Amino acid sequence: FSPTFKLVGNLTADQILVYDARENAFVNATNSGASGSVGLLSVSNTGTGTGIGQQTGSALELKSLIAGTNLTITDNGQALVIDATVPTTAYTGTNLGSGEGIYKQNNIAGDQLEFKSIAVGNGLSISEANDTLTIECTISTAGYLQVANNLSDIGNAVSARTNLDVYSKGRIQQKIGILGHPSTTPPDTAAVKLHWVLSQKNYDVKETLLKNLCGENKPTLNN
């Protein structure tokens, strides 16, 4: 017979030697009377998280639970009840700058900020990609004059001026006699020219125009 002995925990005073079938050995245990029952052998914390139990010698030690910020722990006699207190903060929004605002209101019941949707009318399209809204003009510019072209895309400048009822710079100079009329352009009447010249407010300009119109060096002007 070769008995096996095993040390469990720490040796303390008044322990006894008993046979433990689970260990298949004689182990040291706390003397609990005539029964000679084995004391605490080990402590195991199951599951995930931080364990609350530990063994010190033959004693089972349990950690205390402390409530942190916005938490409360209540002992109802049978269980520890943990409650969370969530602070409520009233958030709101505002529209900056000028124009129509897109922020509408704060939905208190649902704790949500509500914003208006953006819609487009005729000739515009709106699309969303990568958290960006893109608004585009869908009207074709074909057939419209482009400012960047300096009106160079007009097919017939003379017809365009006629349709718009305007004169070119050279045509105005022809009307007041600064430039001679091309043979292909019928001359305006002298009365029309004179009326336009006399309507000028600046005396020096009026004198110069009359010189060109009448061929006189010092015409007499009557106000």
C-alpha positions as CSV (number, residue, x, y, z in Angstrom):
1,F,0.0,0.0,0.0
2,S,1.5,3.3,-1.1
3,P,-0.8,6.1,-0.2
4,T,-0.8,9.4,-2.1
5,F,-0.9,12.7,-0.4
6,K,-1.8,16.1,-1.8
7,L,-1.6,19.6,-0.4
8,V,-4.8,21.7,-1.0
9,G,-4.4,25.4,-0.3
10,N,-2.4,26.4,2.6
11,L,-1.8,24.4,5.8
12,T,-3.5,25.9,8.8
13,A,-3.8,25.0,12.4
14,D,-6.2,22.2,13.4
15,Q,-6.5,20.7,9.9
16,I,-6.9,17.0,9.5
17,L,-5.9,14.5,6.9
18,V,-8.8,12.9,4.9
19,Y,-9.0,10.8,1.8
20,D,-10.6,12.6,-1.2
21,A,-11.9,10.3,-3.8
22,R,-11.9,13.1,-6.4
23,E,-8.3,13.7,-5.9
24,N,-7.6,10.0,-5.4
25,A,-5.3,11.1,-2.5
26,F,-5.2,12.1,1.1
27,V,-5.6,15.9,1.4
28,N,-5.5,18.4,4.2
29,A,-8.9,19.6,5.3
30,T,-10.5,21.8,8.0
31,N,-11.7,19.7,11.0
32,S,-15.4,20.2,11.0
33,G,-16.2,17.7,13.7
34,A,-16.7,14.0,13.7
35,S,-17.8,13.9,10.1
36,G,-14.4,15.1,8.9
37,S,-15.8,16.7,5.8
38,V,-13.4,18.3,3.3
39,G,-13.2,22.1,3.3
40,L,-13.2,24.5,0.3
41,L,-11.0,23.1,-2.5
42,S,-11.2,25.7,-5.3
43,V,-13.2,28.6,-6.7
44,S,-14.1,28.9,-10.4
45,N,-15.6,32.0,-12.2
46,T,-17.6,30.8,-15.2
47,G,-18.6,32.7,-18.3
48,T,-17.0,35.9,-19.7
49,G,-16.3,39.1,-17.9
50,T,-14.5,39.8,-14.6
51,G,-14.7,37.1,-12.0
52,I,-16.2,38.0,-8.6
53,G,-15.1,35.0,-6.6
54,Q,-11.7,33.9,-5.3
55,Q,-10.2,31.4,-2.8
56,T,-7.9,32.4,0.0
57,G,-6.9,29.2,1.9
58,S,-10.1,27.5,2.7
59,A,-12.1,30.7,2.6
60,L,-14.4,31.8,-0.3
61,E,-14.1,35.5,-1.0
62,L,-16.5,37.4,-3.2
63,K,-15.8,40.9,-4.5
64,S,-18.2,43.7,-3.8
65,L,-20.2,45.5,-6.6
66,I,-19.9,49.3,-6.6
67,A,-22.2,51.5,-8.7
68,G,-20.4,53.9,-11.0
69,T,-21.6,57.1,-12.7
70,N,-25.3,57.1,-13.5
71,L,-25.7,53.6,-12.0
72,T,-27.5,52.4,-8.8
73,I,-27.4,49.0,-7.1
74,T,-30.3,47.9,-4.9
75,D,-30.5,44.8,-2.7
76,N,-34.1,43.6,-2.7
77,G,-33.3,40.7,-0.4
78,Q,-33.1,38.1,-3.1
79,A,-31.1,39.8,-5.8
80,L,-29.0,42.8,-6.6
81,V,-30.9,45.2,-9.0
82,I,-28.7,47.4,-11.2
83,D,-30.4,50.4,-12.7
84,A,-28.9,52.9,-15.2
85,T,-29.9,56.6,-15.0
86,V,-29.5,58.2,-18.5
87,P,-29.2,62.0,-18.3
88,T,-31.5,63.8,-20.7
89,T,-30.1,66.8,-22.6
90,A,-32.2,68.9,-24.8
91,Y,-30.5,69.3,-28.2
92,T,-31.6,71.7,-30.8
93,G,-30.4,73.0,-34.2
94,T,-30.3,76.3,-36.1
95,N,-30.0,77.4,-39.7
96,L,-27.0,79.7,-40.4
97,G,-26.6,82.3,-43.1
98,S,-29.4,83.6,-45.4
99,G,-31.8,81.7,-47.5
100,E,-34.3,78.9,-46.7
101,G,-33.3,76.8,-43.7
102,I,-33.3,73.0,-43.8
103,Y,-33.5,72.5,-40.0
104,K,-37.1,72.2,-38.9
105,Q,-37.4,71.2,-35.3
106,N,-36.4,68.8,-32.4
107,N,-38.7,65.9,-32.0
108,I,-38.7,65.7,-28.2
109,A,-40.7,62.4,-28.1
110,G,-38.3,60.6,-30.3
111,D,-35.1,62.5,-29.3
112,Q,-34.5,63.3,-33.0
113,L,-33.5,66.3,-34.9
114,E,-35.8,66.8,-37.9
115,F,-34.6,68.3,-41.2
116,K,-36.5,69.3,-44.3
117,S,-35.9,67.3,-47.5
118,I,-34.5,69.0,-50.6
119,A,-36.6,68.7,-53.8
120,V,-35.8,70.2,-57.2
121,G,-38.1,71.6,-59.9
122,N,-38.0,71.5,-63.7
123,G,-34.6,71.7,-65.3
124,L,-32.7,70.4,-62.2
125,S,-31.8,67.0,-60.9
126,I,-30.5,65.9,-57.4
127,S,-28.4,62.8,-56.6
128,E,-26.6,61.5,-53.5
129,A,-23.3,59.7,-53.4
130,N,-20.8,59.2,-50.6
131,D,-22.8,61.5,-48.2
132,T,-22.8,64.3,-50.8
133,L,-25.9,65.8,-52.5
134,T,-25.3,67.0,-56.0
135,I,-27.7,69.4,-57.8
136,E,-27.3,69.8,-61.5
137,C,-29.0,71.8,-64.3
138,T,-30.4,69.5,-66.9
139,I,-31.4,72.2,-69.4
140,S,-29.5,72.0,-72.6
141,T,-27.7,75.2,-73.5
142,A,-27.6,74.4,-77.2
143,G,-29.1,77.3,-79.2
144,Y,-28.4,79.8,-76.4
145,L,-25.7,82.5,-76.5
146,Q,-22.8,81.9,-74.3
147,V,-21.3,84.9,-72.5
148,A,-17.9,83.3,-72.5
149,N,-18.0,83.3,-76.4
150,N,-18.4,87.1,-76.5
151,L,-21.3,86.6,-78.8
152,S,-19.0,85.1,-81.4
153,D,-21.4,82.2,-81.9
154,I,-24.0,84.5,-83.6
155,G,-24.5,83.4,-87.1
156,N,-25.7,86.7,-88.5
157,A,-24.8,89.8,-86.4
158,V,-26.7,92.2,-88.6
159,S,-29.9,90.1,-88.4
160,A,-29.4,89.8,-84.6
161,R,-29.2,93.6,-84.2
162,T,-32.3,94.0,-86.3
163,N,-34.2,91.5,-84.3
164,L,-33.1,93.2,-81.0
165,D,-33.7,96.7,-82.4
166,V,-30.2,97.9,-81.5
167,Y,-27.3,99.5,-83.4
168,S,-23.7,98.6,-83.6
169,K,-21.0,101.2,-82.5
170,G,-20.1,101.8,-86.1
171,R,-23.8,102.2,-87.1
172,I,-24.2,104.9,-84.5
173,Q,-21.1,106.7,-85.7
174,Q,-22.6,106.6,-89.2
175,K,-25.8,108.0,-88.0
176,I,-24.1,111.1,-86.5
177,G,-21.7,111.6,-89.4
178,I,-18.5,110.5,-87.7
179,L,-18.1,107.7,-90.2
180,G,-19.3,107.9,-93.8
181,H,-22.1,105.6,-94.9
182,P,-21.1,102.6,-97.0
183,S,-22.6,102.7,-100.4
184,T,-24.7,99.7,-99.5
185,T,-26.3,101.5,-96.5
186,P,-29.0,104.1,-97.3
187,P,-28.1,107.4,-95.6
188,D,-30.4,108.6,-92.7
189,T,-32.2,111.9,-93.2
190,A,-30.4,115.1,-92.1
191,A,-33.3,115.9,-89.7
192,V,-32.8,112.6,-87.8
193,K,-29.1,113.2,-87.5
194,L,-29.5,116.8,-86.4
195,H,-32.1,115.9,-83.8
196,W,-29.8,113.2,-82.3
197,V,-26.9,115.6,-82.2
198,L,-28.8,118.4,-80.5
199,S,-30.1,116.1,-77.9
200,Q,-26.6,115.7,-76.4
201,K,-26.1,117.4,-73.1
202,N,-22.3,117.9,-73.2
203,Y,-21.5,121.1,-75.0
204,D,-18.0,119.9,-76.3
205,V,-19.5,116.7,-77.6
206,K,-22.4,118.6,-79.2
207,E,-20.0,121.0,-80.9
208,T,-17.8,118.1,-82.3
209,L,-20.8,116.2,-83.6
210,L,-22.1,119.4,-85.3
211,K,-18.7,119.9,-86.9
212,N,-18.8,116.5,-88.4
213,L,-22.5,116.9,-89.4
214,C,-22.4,120.4,-90.9
215,G,-18.8,120.7,-91.9
216,E,-18.5,124.0,-90.0
217,N,-15.6,125.0,-87.9
218,K,-17.6,127.1,-85.4
219,P,-21.3,126.4,-85.7
220,T,-23.6,128.6,-83.7
221,L,-25.5,126.7,-81.1
222,N,-28.8,127.8,-79.8
223,N,-30.0,126.2,-76.5
